[in-house]
Amino acid sequence: MNSPVVAVFRGGTSAEREVSLGSGLACAIALARTFPTQLFQIDRDELPEGLDPRRHVVFSTLHGTFGEDGGMQRLLDAAGVHYAGCDAAGSALAMDKAATKNACAARGVPVIPGIVFAAEAKPTADEVLAEFGANVVVKPNDQGSSVGLRIVASRAELESALAAATHGNWMIEQRVFGRELAVGVLGGRALGVVEIRPKSGVYDYESKYTKGRTDYFAPAPLAPEMTAKVRRFAEICFAACGCRDYARVDFMIGANEELYLLEINTLPGMKETSLLPMSARCEGFDFTRLVREMVAPAVERFRAGQAPAHP
């Protein structure tokens, strides 16, 4: 059977649009080495014109709100379009940091103590200080790429961060001082572990996307036992949240060598220098092979769906 055309989505309407534009272009170039490929720029929260469920399989790089939270996935499902990556339910769960923590904690994965609140019902600084102390992280409960992330170390910084939380749902977590790790998961199997060392000490938006602001170690210089534990927990988290095809799971190792889940990214950054491709290179996957493997299950679902029910 002929291969479908891989429709690469890039752009979107979230705060992560610029990141997605780069991811989508890189993936389209790599996918075109294996499949007929068409690049679609998404500028509205709707399916693009020309998308045909009879000939297209979607490979989306729409990071953040709507693209990554199940919104686009629900539209694709309704239109009968096959697509790579997590389905609508898994996407929505993984985008909700609190729901992710609850699902993974239920499987025995340690999570960082924290609280979730709506902007219109935020806690007072005194309440936060009494429960967690001054060293906390304040972040949106459902954004990616560290958008809106605030690192707090004093009452004044906490009050400022709380004042900035004007709408939406937010999370406050106790700050864990230690080593930050990322591991890709492909088809339910963990890839290599990457260590992230931001020169500022905080892996925020600027550290992620400004060249030279962060050092990466792939594979991470960890004891074999810790590497195995990180990979095992990544696979547990992937399954606990109902993920499909691929994702990236992020962890912290605290000063006590305790491993904590940070979050799951179901549509992580996908330039050749991004964390998931780094993780894959530890296992011998170049970028072209990685994106081919990422889209392959969706191509198989497309072929199975197009095949006659009774040949």
Secondary structure as the mmCIF struct_conf table of DSSP 4:
data_model
#
loop_
_struct_conf.conf_type_id
_struct_conf.id
_struct_conf.beg_label_comp_id
_struct_conf.beg_label_asym_id
_struct_conf.beg_label_seq_id
_struct_conf.end_label_comp_id
_struct_conf.end_label_asym_id
_struct_conf.end_label_seq_id
HELX_LH_PP_P HELX_LH_PP_P1 ASN A 2 PRO A 4
STRN STRN1 VAL A 5 GLY A 11
BEND BEND1 THR A 13 SER A 14
TURN_TY1_P TURN_TY1_P1 ALA A 15 GLU A 16
HELX_RH_AL_P HELX_RH_AL_P1 ARG A 17 LEU A 31
TURN_TY1_P TURN_TY1_P2 ALA A 32 THR A 34
BEND BEND2 PHE A 35 PHE A 35
STRN STRN2 THR A 37 ILE A 42
BEND BEND3 ARG A 44 GLU A 46
HELX_LH_PP_P HELX_LH_PP_P2 LEU A 47 PRO A 48
TURN_TY1_P TURN_TY1_P3 GLU A 49 GLY A 50
TURN_TY1_P TURN_TY1_P4 PRO A 53 ARG A 55
STRN STRN3 HIS A 56 SER A 60
BEND BEND4 GLY A 64 GLY A 64
TURN_TY1_P TURN_TY1_P5 THR A 65 GLU A 68
BEND BEND5 ASP A 69 GLY A 70
HELX_RH_AL_P HELX_RH_AL_P2 GLY A 71 ALA A 79
TURN_TY1_P TURN_TY1_P6 GLY A 80 GLY A 80
STRN STRN4 HIS A 82 TYR A 83
BEND BEND6 ALA A 84 GLY A 85
HELX_RH_AL_P HELX_RH_AL_P3 ALA A 88 MET A 95
BEND BEND7 ASP A 96 ASP A 96
HELX_RH_AL_P HELX_RH_AL_P4 LYS A 97 ALA A 105
TURN_TY1_P TURN_TY1_P7 ALA A 106 GLY A 108
STRN STRN5 VAL A 111 VAL A 111
STRN STRN6 GLY A 114 ALA A 118
HELX_RH_3T_P HELX_RH_3T_P1 ALA A 119 ALA A 121
HELX_LH_PP_P HELX_LH_PP_P3 LYS A 122 THR A 124
HELX_RH_AL_P HELX_RH_AL_P5 ALA A 125 PHE A 132
BEND BEND8 ALA A 134 ALA A 134
STRN STRN7 VAL A 136 PRO A 140
TURN_TY1_P TURN_TY1_P8 ASN A 141 ASP A 142
TURN_TY1_P TURN_TY1_P9 SER A 145 GLY A 148
STRN STRN8 ARG A 150 VAL A 152
BEND BEND9 SER A 154 SER A 154
HELX_RH_AL_P HELX_RH_AL_P6 ARG A 155 ALA A 164
BEND BEND10 HIS A 167 GLY A 168
STRN STRN9 ASN A 169 GLN A 174
HELX_LH_PP_P HELX_LH_PP_P4 ARG A 175 PHE A 177
STRN STRN10 GLY A 178 LEU A 186
TURN_TY1_P TURN_TY1_P10 GLY A 187 GLY A 188
STRN STRN11 ARG A 189 PRO A 198
TURN_TY1_P TURN_TY1_P11 LYS A 199 SER A 200
BEND BEND11 GLY A 201 VAL A 202
HELX_RH_AL_P HELX_RH_AL_P7 TYR A 205 TYR A 209
BEND BEND12 THR A 210 THR A 210
TURN_TY1_P TURN_TY1_P12 LYS A 211 GLY A 212
BEND BEND13 ARG A 213 ARG A 213
STRN STRN12 THR A 214 PHE A 217
BEND BEND14 ALA A 218 PRO A 219
HELX_RH_AL_P HELX_RH_AL_P8 PRO A 224 ALA A 240
TURN_TY1_P TURN_TY1_P13 CYS A 241 GLY A 242
BEND BEND15 ASP A 245 ASP A 245
STRN STRN13 TYR A 246 GLY A 254
TURN_TY1_P TURN_TY1_P14 ALA A 255 ASN A 256
BEND BEND16 GLU A 257 GLU A 257
STRN STRN14 LEU A 259 ASN A 265
BEND BEND17 THR A 266 LEU A 267
BEND BEND18 LYS A 271 LYS A 271
TURN_TY1_P TURN_TY1_P15 GLU A 272 THR A 273
BEND BEND19 SER A 274 SER A 274
HELX_RH_AL_P HELX_RH_AL_P9 LEU A 275 ARG A 281
TURN_TY1_P TURN_TY1_P16 CYS A 282 GLY A 284
HELX_RH_AL_P HELX_RH_AL_P10 PHE A 287 GLN A 306
BEND BEND20 ALA A 307 ALA A 307
BEND BEND21 ALA A 309 ALA A 309
#
